[in-house]
């Protein structure tokens, strides 16, 4: 039986969410399918860029949210 890889398989692969057996089969498919391998590489690059852009909120923003939440709970 031949399994066709889907976009969901790619996402699960780059986030390391495939079971060991599925990961092995997917990697074998990547080795045989140049287009799929290129698409996977593009997604890995995008993932790396997105992870590099993650930033924490400023202390002022955190305090504003906590103050708002506290005031909201006091009103109830």
Secondary structure as UniProt FT lines:
FT   HELIX           7..14
FT   TURN            15..16
FT   HELIX           20..32
FT   HELIX           34..53
FT   HELIX           59..75
//
